[in-house]
């Protein structure tokens, strides 16, 4: 496989780090900038929202630009955004940085995926895309614990300094080791959006996408605020929380493989139902397991594994349900996931603002149950269709 794919994977890892890297240090940001914890959580929401809406639009409007030039320009803007975040002296300045970095991150991930698929032979195409997404997965899993460790040691701006350094290194490597790549895509934005909207005319497909949206929202309602939750309920501090988040990250990586195994072994439908049910039980169990720490760690690991296990099952379900538009569905599902992150961090912040952080797991479980209800409708609809036929 072309070695440039691994370079693109490094970029996807660096870019992906930015999304949730604030999750572990929200309390530090809130304290330093003199804002509430819920308002600090909006910094995650705005990034995810801009990420969700920007990718397809920017990828189309820049379709005629040579790929190496475009990725370098976007990396430079991404670098500028994170320099602003690093030097931020107020909430508004940091919010602006998050908007800019969210827009750039969306385009950069899209570019990495499309470039990876174009520079390898057809036999390696799926593998190349998978390798690039390993960078994204790794960054989302490690972003929170990495941000927490750096933030507690050197202040909340330190993670952004790391991003700045890694982005500079990425720019240097792209400039010297990536050849020019002419764009092969010239599909108008209007046509792309029309294709995406047409693919959602199927009620079943729309409900599957809604399932992802609701599920990830329920997860993020607690996960985005896990550090202050652990402080409030267990009285843990920096080092102890870092260990727990590291355990969480390892479990999440295992969960990705588990989800693929379950989907292949039992089929995507049964896997999704089972994953959501156990995931919901684990969320509900978290407040009750705190009194017995070993049990809490087990519940935490189950929650973490299943939060990532659902993704392969959902992807498989979409491919089986709409094989003719599977590529479009993967793109839409990516946006649905980031909209879910945006909503989840907003809801979690609102719960903290108007109630108590201790009920975030319960609120998250409610969203998880909603996702279970929605995905059940897709299967009921399928059975009805089979009876009619």
N, C-alpha and C positions, 0 to 999 in steps of 0.2 A: 504493500500500500504506500502511496505517496507520502513522504516524510512531512510535507507541508501541512498535512491534515493534523499532525500533532502540534504544529505551531498554532493552527486555528483553535485547537482544543485549549491551549494555554490562554489564548485571548478570551475564549468563552468562559473559562474559569475566572479570570481576572474581572471580566465584565459582570459575571453572575454574582460575584462576591458582594457587589455594592447593594444589591436589593435588600437583603436581610441582615447586613452587617451591623445595622443599628439596633437589631432586636435585643442583643445582649447588653446594650449600654444606654437604653432609653432613659433609665433613671438618671444616669450621669449627664446626659444631654438636657433633660428637663431641669435638673438642678442648676446647671451652669448657665442655661439660657433663660432661666426663671419662667418656665412655662409648665403647664400641668403634664402629667404622664400621658393622658389621652391626646393632648395636642402634639406631644412629641411623637406619638404613634402615627399621626397623620403624615409624618415624613416617610414612613413605609408605604402608606396608602397612595400618596401622590406619585411616588416612583412607580409602583405597580400599575396604577391607572394609566400613566403616560406610556409605560411599556406596552400595555395591552392594546392601546389604540394607535400607536405610532408605527409599529413594524410594517404591516401590510401597505400602509400609505406611503411611507418613505421608500420602501423597497421598489415600489412601482414608479414613483416620481423620479427616482434616481436610476432607473433601469438602463439608461443609455450611457451611464458613466462607467469608465474603465474600473474594474473591481479593486485593484491594488490602490489606485488613487483614492477611490471612495472610502476604503477601509482606513487609510491613513488620515484622511480629512476627518472622518468620524471619530477616530481615536484621539486626534488632537482636540476636538471639541469635548470629548469625554474627559480628557486630561484637564482641560480648562475648568470643567464643571467640578471635578474633584479637588482641584486646587482651591476653588471658591469654598467648597465644603470644609477643607482643611483650615482655611483662614477665616471661616465664618465667625463673626462677633455677635450675631443676632439670629433670631429664628427666621426672619424673612429671607436673609441671605442664604441660610442653609436650605430653606424651602426651594428657592430658585435653583440652587445647585442640584437638588434632587429632581426637579423637573427636567433640567437639561440632561442629567446623567441617565434618567429613565428613557428619554427619547433616543439618546445615543445607544444605550444598551440594547434596546429593541432592534435597532437597525444592525448593530454589530453582530448580534446572535443570528439574525436572519442571513446576513452576509456570510458568516462562518459556515452555516449549514449549506447554503447554495453553492459557495465556492468549493467546499469539501466534496459535494456531490458531482461537481463539474471537472475536478482535476484528477479524478480516479476513473478507472475503467468501470463499466457497468457491473461487473462481477463484485466489485468492492464498494459499490455505492452505498448500500444499506449499512455496511460496516463502518464506513467513513462518517456517515451521519450519526451513527450510534456513538462513535468515539468522541465526536464534537459535543454531543449531549452529555457524555460522561463528565466533561468539564463543567457544564451547567449544573448537573446534579451534585457534583462534588462541592461546588461553590455554595449552593443553597443549603447543603447539609453542614458545611464547615463555617459558613459566614457568621452565624450567631456565636459559636464558641470562640472563634478567632477574634471577632470584634470585642467580645467580653474580656479575653485575656489581655489584648493590647490596651483596651480602654482602662482596665483596672490598674495596669502597670504604668501607663504613660499618659492617661487622659483620653477623653472620647475622640479627640481629633487624630490620634495616632493611627487608627484603622484607615482613615482617609489618606494619610501620608503614605502608608503602605500601598494603597491603591494607586496613588500618584507614581510611586517608584516602579511598580509593576507595569503600569501603563507606558511609562517611558521606555522600559525594556522591551515591551511588546512592539512599540513603534520602531525601535532600532532593528529588531529582528525582521519585522515585516518589510522595512525599507531595504535591507541588505539581502534577505534570503527569499523573498517572494517575488516571482516574476510577474510581469504585466498579464492580466487576465481580462480579455474582452468580455463584455456582458453578452449572454446568449438570450436574455429575456427582453422582450419588447412588448409585453402585454399591458395595455392601458389600465389605469386604476379603475375606471368605470367597469371594464369587463371583469376584472378580478373581483370587485365587490359584488357584481351581479352574480358571478359563479358561486361566491360564498353564500349570498342570500338565498339563491335557488336551492343550494344543498340543504338549507335549513327549513325548506318547505315541508320536509318529512317530519311529522310530529315526533316520531321515535328518535330521530337524530337530534332534534332540538332538546328533547328530554334527557338524552345521554349527556349532551354538553352541559345542560343545567345541573345534572348530577355532579359533574366535576366541579362546577362553580360553587354549589352549596357545600360539598364535602370539604374542599380546601378552605372555604370561609370558616367552617366549624373548627378546622384544625388551627388556623391562624389566630382565631379569637383568643386562644390560650398561648400558642407557641410564640407569637410576636411579643408577648408580655411574660414569658416564662421566667426571666430573671427576677423582676419584681414580685412575681407570684411565689417563687421559691424563697425570696427574702421575707415576704409577709407571712407565709405559712410554716416554713421550716427554720426561719432565722438564719439561713445560710448567707455567707459572704463570698467574695470574689473567687477564692481558690476552690471552695466546695462546689459552687455553681459551675465553675469551669469543668470540673470532673463530671458533673451530671450532664452537662451539655455535650461533652465528648462522648459519653456513653450513649446519649441520645443520637448523636451523629453516626456512630458505628452501627447502631441498631437500624437507623434509616437506610444506610447503604445495604445492609443485609435484607431489609424489607423490599428493596427494589428487585433483587433476585428472587425473593420469595413470591412476589406478585406474579412474575413471569412463570415460575414453576406451577403455582396454583392455577393460573389461567390455562396453561397447557394441559394440566392434569385433570381439572374438573370443568373446564370451559369458562369463558369470561363471565357469563351471567351468574352462575353459582358462586364464582369467586368474588364478584363484586358484592353480592348480597351478604356472603359470609364475612368479607372484610369489613363492610360498613357496620354490621351488627356487632362484631367483636370490638371494632374501633369505638363505637358509641358506648359500649359497656366499659371500656377502658377509661374513656373520658369521665364518665359518671363516677367511676371508682376512685379517681385520683384524690378528690377531697377526703374520702373515707380511708384511704390507705396511708395518709400522711403520718398517722399515729404509730405506724409500724414501718420503719424506714426500709428494711429489706423488701417488704411487699410493695412499697411505693416504687422502688427501683424496677421491680418486675413489671408493674403496671405501666411505668414510664416507657420501658423498652417495647412493650406490646403496642402501646400508642404510637411510638416512633416508627416501628417496623410497618405497621398497617397504614400509616400516613403516606408512605411511599409505595407500598405494595399495590395500592389501587390503580396507580398510573398504567402499568403494563396491561392490566385487565381492561381498563377503560379503552386504551388504544386498540386492543384486540377486538373489543366489542364494536367499536366504530368501524374497523376494517371489515368485520363480518357483516355488519348491518348496512354499510354503504361502500362496497369495494370499488365502485366506479369513481367515487369522490374521496378516496381515503387520504390523499395528499392534502386536499383542502380541509378535511376534517381534523387532521393533525394540527394544522395552522390555527384553525378556529379553537381547538381544544387548548392550545398554548395561550391564546388570548383569554379564554374562559378561566383558566387557572390563575392568570395574573389579575383578572377582575376579581376573582375570589380572594386573592391575597389582599387586594385593595379594600374590599368590603369587610373582610375578617378583621383587619387591623383597625378599621374605623369602628366596627361594632365593639370590638374588645376595648378600645379606648373609651367609647361611650359608656360601657358597663362600669369601667373603673371610675369615670367622671361622676356618674349618677347613682352608682350603687357600691359594689365592693369587688375588688379583684378576685376575691375568693370564690365568686360564682361564675367566673369566666369559663371554667371547664363545663359547667352545667349548660350555659348558653351555647357553647360550642357543640355540645351533645345534641341540643335541639336542632341546630342546623344539620348535623349529621343524620338525624332521624328524618328530616325533610328530604335529604338526598336519597335516603333509603326508600321513602315513599315515591319519589319521582322516578327512580330507576325501576321500581316495581311496576309502575305504569307502562314502561317500555316493554316489559316482558308480558304483561297482560294484553297489551295491544298486539304483540306478536302472536300470541295464542289465538286471539279472536280472528286475526287475519288468516291463520292456518285453518281454522274451522270453516271460514267462509269459502276458502279455496277447496 
